Amino acid sequence: MSASDSKASQPATAVVMNMFYTGLGIARSLGERGVPVIGLSAESGVYGNFTRHAKTVRCADSRSEPEQLLKELLDLGPTLGQRAVLFPTRDHDLVFLDRFRSELTRYYEIVAPSSTALKRCLNKWDTYVAATEAGVATPKCWLIDGADDLARVAAGITYPCVLKPLEAHHWRAERNWEIVGARKAIAIASAEELLAEYEVVGRANRRALVQAIVPGGDDCLNVVACYVDREGRFVGGFNVQKLVQDPPGFGTGCIVQSADRPELFERTIRLLRAMEFTGIAEVEYKREGADGEYKLIEVNPRPWDQHRLGAVCGVDVIHLAYRDCAGLPTPEVRAQFTPCKWIAEDAFLMAVLRSIWRRDGGARRLFQQARGRKIYAIWAASDPMPFLAYVAKLVPTLIGLALSAIRRAPGEAAARQKPAMRALP
């Protein structure tokens, strides 16, 4: 066999952008099947860098150094032997891949929808318009394009509502995350509060979205996760339900469980077809209370944190995407609802420690919600090094927090005693 024949017989390499929850999960999903994986990482100490399922390569960040990352990917491409399958894990990655799509497709099959479909997903107003046209229920939205525009429409907005970036990556760019107070979205109770908050976030980006709040807790959030192949065919999907977000309301999933919501598939397929979508999608809905209507919240057009639950339910969207993009036959999909929970153990631990410090009883509830069969974002018995790397970084952090709390304690105790002392005769 010649060297060229040997290369052709090898499976295509998967290249994963960033090695946090999502990237680590992709490396495990494919590495467990014998697929060679290269993990791109801009940070040397990230826990995912230590997985046995990927070779980690230090690289530039798609958010802060896109031109340098492009050069590095173009240098890497010819060394891979054949076209690799390139997986994004963040919205900034999607923006980067779309910007340099023509250059990158020389060496890579990109797991992302077309530019048109991608814009419809990343732009929340375009998503709202597409859902309305497809007949998919969604909360009422208002597009804000500057302070004068907001002043004009503020009186007609219903409250409470939520103020969001028009495109999520705008608020996370450069110094914007600091400007917006590290908030993904902002709950608004009145027109006055909306004007005040917009004055702040408008410095990050003047275009924003106001969305009516759908009543209900975090456990009313349900997801359709699916893969649509490059021909536009719905290959398979599964459901998950969020139980705990950190922070509550507009945070990242901390405890998420598989669910059985077959009624959500038809509307999701209808919406994705209207958007001319192909690729991996996480389509999020919120139910108005226990018996209310499901309303579309957003369409996430890429792999996301909890995708590993799909393998438990017989629909590994990462494997489906890889096979499709590598030009391999699509494996048979045998979807089945299997109860299982996904837990982000780092976020879970911090939430427990905060609850213990506040003595609010939340720690007990967290442990109750975590009961049952589960998988973890970082820990895996067959691949323990990422978790050990996380613990190695965690211990100094916890020691620092403990010392800081000890130093603050005398001052806080004195502050609590002052009012009582003043009341003495």
C-alpha positions in Angstrom: 0.0 0.0 0.0 1.4 3.4 -0.9 1.7 6.3 1.5 -1.2 8.1 -0.2 -3.4 5.1 0.0 -2.6 4.7 3.7 -3.6 8.4 4.3 -6.8 8.0 2.4 -7.8 4.9 4.5 -7.4 6.9 7.8 -10.4 8.6 9.2 -10.6 12.4 8.7 -9.2 14.4 11.6 -11.7 16.4 13.7 -10.4 19.8 14.8 -12.2 21.3 17.8 -12.1 25.0 18.6 -11.6 25.4 22.4 -11.4 22.7 25.1 -13.9 23.8 27.7 -17.2 21.7 28.4 -18.2 21.6 24.7 -14.9 20.9 23.2 -14.0 18.3 25.7 -17.3 16.5 25.1 -16.6 16.6 21.3 -13.2 15.1 21.8 -14.6 12.3 23.9 -17.5 11.6 21.5 -15.2 11.2 18.6 -12.0 9.9 20.3 -14.0 7.0 21.8 -14.8 5.9 18.3 -11.2 6.1 17.1 -11.4 9.4 15.3 -8.2 11.4 15.5 -8.9 14.7 17.3 -6.9 18.0 17.5 -8.0 20.4 20.2 -7.2 24.0 19.6 -6.7 26.0 22.8 -5.7 29.6 23.5 -5.2 28.9 27.2 -2.6 26.5 28.5 -4.3 25.5 31.8 -7.8 24.6 30.4 -8.9 21.2 31.8 -9.9 19.9 28.4 -6.3 20.2 27.2 -5.5 17.1 29.3 -8.0 14.7 27.7 -6.5 11.5 26.3 -8.9 11.7 23.3 -7.2 14.7 21.7 -3.9 16.2 20.8 -3.9 19.7 22.0 -2.4 22.5 19.9 -1.8 26.0 21.3 -3.3 28.6 19.1 -4.7 32.1 18.9 -8.2 33.0 20.1 -10.9 33.5 17.5 -12.3 36.5 19.4 -9.1 38.5 20.0 -6.7 37.3 17.3 -8.8 36.1 14.3 -6.1 36.8 11.6 -3.5 34.9 13.6 -5.8 32.0 14.1 -6.6 31.9 10.4 -2.8 31.7 9.6 -2.4 28.9 12.1 -5.3 26.9 10.7 -4.0 27.3 7.1 -0.6 26.1 8.3 -2.2 23.1 10.0 -4.4 22.1 7.1 -1.8 20.6 4.7 -0.4 18.5 7.5 -3.7 16.6 8.1 -3.5 14.4 5.0 -7.1 15.1 4.0 -9.9 17.5 4.6 -10.6 17.8 8.3 -13.9 18.4 10.1 -13.8 21.7 12.0 -16.1 22.1 15.0 -16.8 25.5 16.6 -17.8 25.7 20.2 -18.6 29.4 20.7 -20.5 32.2 18.8 -17.2 33.9 18.3 -15.9 30.8 16.5 -19.0 30.9 14.2 -18.3 34.6 13.3 -14.7 33.7 12.6 -15.5 30.7 10.5 -18.1 32.6 8.5 -15.7 35.5 7.9 -12.9 33.3 6.6 -15.1 30.5 5.1 -13.7 30.7 1.6 -10.1 30.4 2.8 -10.8 27.6 5.3 -12.8 25.4 3.0 -9.6 24.5 1.1 -8.7 22.3 4.0 -11.7 21.9 6.3 -15.4 20.9 6.2 -17.0 23.3 8.6 -19.7 22.2 11.0 -21.8 25.4 10.6 -24.8 26.5 8.5 -24.6 28.8 5.5 -23.9 32.5 6.0 -27.6 33.3 5.5 -28.9 30.7 8.0 -26.2 31.6 10.4 -27.2 35.3 10.5 -30.8 34.3 11.1 -29.7 32.3 14.1 -27.2 34.6 15.7 -29.3 37.7 15.2 -32.2 37.5 17.7 -34.4 39.8 15.7 -34.0 37.8 12.5 -34.8 34.6 14.6 -37.9 36.3 15.9 -39.0 37.3 12.3 -38.3 33.8 11.0 -40.3 32.1 13.8 -43.2 34.5 13.2 -43.2 33.7 9.5 -43.0 29.9 10.2 -45.9 30.0 12.7 -43.7 29.1 15.7 -44.9 30.8 18.9 -42.4 33.3 20.4 -42.4 36.0 23.0 -43.1 39.5 21.7 -39.9 41.3 20.7 -38.8 44.9 20.1 -35.7 45.9 18.1 -33.8 48.8 19.6 -31.5 50.8 17.4 -30.2 53.6 19.6 -31.4 55.8 22.5 -33.8 57.8 20.5 -35.4 54.6 19.2 -35.8 53.2 22.7 -37.4 56.4 24.0 -39.9 56.2 21.2 -41.0 52.6 21.8 -40.4 52.3 25.6 -44.0 53.2 26.5 -45.4 50.4 24.3 -43.2 47.7 25.7 -44.8 45.3 28.2 -43.2 44.8 31.6 -41.5 42.7 33.0 -39.3 42.1 30.0 -35.6 41.2 29.3 -32.9 43.3 27.6 -30.6 41.2 25.4 -27.8 41.8 23.0 -29.0 41.6 19.4 -26.1 39.1 18.8 -24.7 37.5 21.9 -21.0 37.8 20.9 -21.3 41.6 20.7 -21.6 41.9 24.5 -18.6 39.6 24.9 -16.3 41.4 22.5 -13.2 43.2 23.8 -14.2 45.3 26.9 -17.9 45.0 26.3 -18.4 42.1 28.8 -17.1 44.4 31.6 -19.3 47.2 30.4 -22.5 45.1 30.6 -21.6 43.7 34.0 -20.8 40.2 32.8 -24.6 39.7 32.1 -26.0 37.6 29.3 -29.4 39.3 29.6 -31.0 41.8 32.0 -34.4 41.5 33.6 -36.3 44.8 33.4 -39.3 45.7 35.6 -40.2 49.2 34.3 -39.7 51.8 31.5 -37.4 53.8 33.8 -35.2 50.7 34.5 -35.1 49.9 30.8 -33.8 53.4 30.0 -31.2 53.3 32.8 -29.9 49.8 31.8 -29.8 50.7 28.1 -27.7 53.7 28.9 -25.1 51.3 30.3 -25.3 48.5 27.7 -25.6 50.9 24.8 -22.0 51.8 25.3 -21.2 48.2 24.3 -23.5 48.1 21.3 -26.4 50.5 20.5 -28.4 47.7 18.9 -30.3 45.5 21.3 -33.4 43.4 21.7 -36.2 43.7 24.2 -38.2 40.5 24.7 -41.3 39.8 26.8 -40.6 37.5 29.7 -42.2 34.1 29.6 -43.4 33.3 33.1 -42.0 30.2 34.8 -38.8 29.0 36.5 -35.6 27.6 34.9 -37.2 24.2 34.9 -39.7 25.4 32.3 -36.8 25.7 29.7 -36.8 22.8 27.2 -34.5 22.1 24.3 -34.7 20.3 21.0 -31.2 19.2 20.1 -30.8 17.9 16.5 -28.7 17.4 13.4 -29.8 18.5 9.9 -27.5 17.1 7.2 -26.0 19.0 4.4 -28.9 18.1 2.1 -31.4 19.7 4.6 -32.7 16.4 5.9 -33.6 16.1 9.6 -31.4 13.1 10.8 -32.3 12.9 14.4 -32.9 14.7 17.7 -33.5 14.5 21.4 -34.9 16.7 24.2 -33.4 18.1 27.4 -34.8 20.1 30.2 -32.9 22.6 32.3 -33.3 22.2 36.1 -30.7 24.7 37.4 -29.0 27.6 35.8 -26.1 29.6 37.3 -27.0 32.4 37.8 -30.7 31.7 37.9 -32.9 33.1 35.2 -30.3 33.9 32.5 -27.3 31.8 33.3 -25.6 28.7 31.9 -27.1 25.3 32.5 -25.7 23.7 35.7 -28.0 20.6 36.0 -29.7 19.6 32.8 -31.7 16.4 32.3 -32.8 14.4 29.2 -36.6 14.8 28.6 -39.4 13.5 26.4 -41.0 16.3 24.5 -42.0 14.9 21.1 -44.5 17.7 20.6 -41.6 20.1 20.0 -40.1 18.3 17.0 -42.6 19.3 14.3 -42.4 23.0 15.0 -38.6 22.8 15.3 -38.2 21.1 11.9 -40.6 23.6 10.4 -38.6 26.5 11.8 -35.2 25.1 10.7 -36.5 24.5 7.2 -37.8 28.0 7.0 -34.3 29.3 8.0 -32.7 26.9 5.4 -30.6 25.6 8.3 -28.1 22.7 8.1 -25.9 21.4 10.9 -26.1 21.0 14.7 -28.9 23.0 16.4 -29.9 23.6 20.0 -33.4 25.1 19.8 -34.6 26.4 23.2 -38.2 26.9 24.3 -39.8 28.1 27.5 -43.2 26.8 28.6 -45.5 29.2 30.3 -46.1 27.4 33.6 -46.9 23.7 33.9 -49.6 23.6 31.2 -48.9 26.7 29.1 -47.7 27.1 25.5 -44.1 26.5 24.5 -42.5 29.7 23.1 -39.2 29.9 21.2 -36.3 31.6 23.1 -33.4 31.1 20.7 -31.7 28.9 18.1 -28.1 28.0 18.9 -26.4 26.9 15.6 -23.5 24.9 17.0 -22.4 22.3 19.5 -23.3 23.4 23.1 -22.3 22.3 26.6 -24.8 19.4 27.2 -24.5 17.6 23.8 -23.2 14.5 25.5 -26.7 13.6 26.7 -27.5 12.8 23.0 -25.3 9.7 23.1 -27.2 8.5 26.1 -30.5 8.9 24.2 -29.1 7.3 21.0 -28.7 10.5 19.0 -25.0 11.6 19.2 -25.2 14.8 17.1 -21.4 15.2 17.1 -20.9 11.8 15.5 -23.7 12.4 13.0 -22.1 15.7 12.0 -18.7 14.2 11.7 -19.9 11.4 9.5 -21.8 13.7 7.3 -19.1 16.2 6.9 -16.4 13.5 6.3 -18.5 12.0 3.5 -19.2 8.8 5.4 -22.6 6.9 5.5 -25.0 8.2 8.2 -25.3 5.6 11.0 -28.7 4.4 11.9 -30.3 6.6 14.6 -32.2 4.8 17.3 -33.6 7.6 19.4 -35.0 6.6 22.8 -35.7 8.5 25.9 -33.3 7.5 28.6 -33.4 9.4 32.0 -30.0 11.0 32.7 -28.7 14.2 34.0 -25.7 16.3 32.9 -23.9 18.2 35.7 -21.3 21.0 35.4 -19.5 20.0 38.5 -17.5 23.2 38.7 -20.6 25.4 38.6 -22.4 23.0 40.9 -19.6 23.1 43.5 -19.6 27.0 43.4 -23.3 27.1 43.8 -23.2 24.7 46.8 -20.4 26.7 48.4 -22.3 30.0 47.9 -25.5 28.5 49.4 -23.6 27.2 52.5 -22.0 30.6 53.0 -25.4 32.3 52.8 -27.1 29.6 54.9 -30.1 29.8 52.5 -30.9 26.0 52.3 -30.1 25.9 48.6 -27.3 23.4 48.9 -29.8 20.7 49.9 -32.1 21.4 47.0 -29.1 21.3 44.6 -28.1 17.8 45.8 -31.8 16.6 45.5 -31.9 17.9 41.9 -28.7 16.1 41.1 -30.0 12.7 42.2 -30.3 9.9 39.6 -28.2 8.6 36.7 -25.8 11.3 35.6 -22.8 12.3 33.5 -20.5 15.2 34.1 -19.1 18.0 32.1 -15.5 17.4 33.2 -15.2 14.1 35.0 -15.2 10.7 33.2 -13.8 7.5 34.7 -12.3 6.5 31.3 -10.7 10.0 30.9 -9.9 11.3 34.4 -7.0 13.7 33.7 -9.2 16.8 32.8 -10.9 16.6 36.2 -7.6 16.2 38.0 -6.3 19.2 36.2 -9.4 21.1 37.2 -9.0 20.1 40.8 -5.3 21.2 40.7 -6.4 24.7 39.8 -9.4 24.7 42.1 -7.6 24.1 45.4 -5.5 27.3 45.3 -8.7 29.2 44.3 -10.6 27.8 47.3 -7.8 28.6 49.7 -7.7 32.2 48.4 -11.5 32.5 48.8 -11.3 31.1 52.3 -8.5 33.5 53.3 -10.4 36.4 51.9 -13.5 35.4 53.8 -11.5 35.2 57.0 -10.0 38.6 56.5 -13.5 40.1 55.8 -15.2 38.4 58.8 -14.1 40.8 61.6 -15.2 43.9 59.6 -18.6 42.3 58.7 -19.2 41.3 62.3 -18.4 44.9 63.5 -20.7 46.3 60.9 -23.6 44.1 62.1 -23.0 45.3 65.7 -22.8 49.0 65.1 -26.6 49.6 64.9 -27.2 47.7 68.1 -24.4 49.7 69.9 -25.9 53.0 68.8 -29.3 51.9 70.3 -27.8 51.5 73.7 -28.5 54.3 76.2 
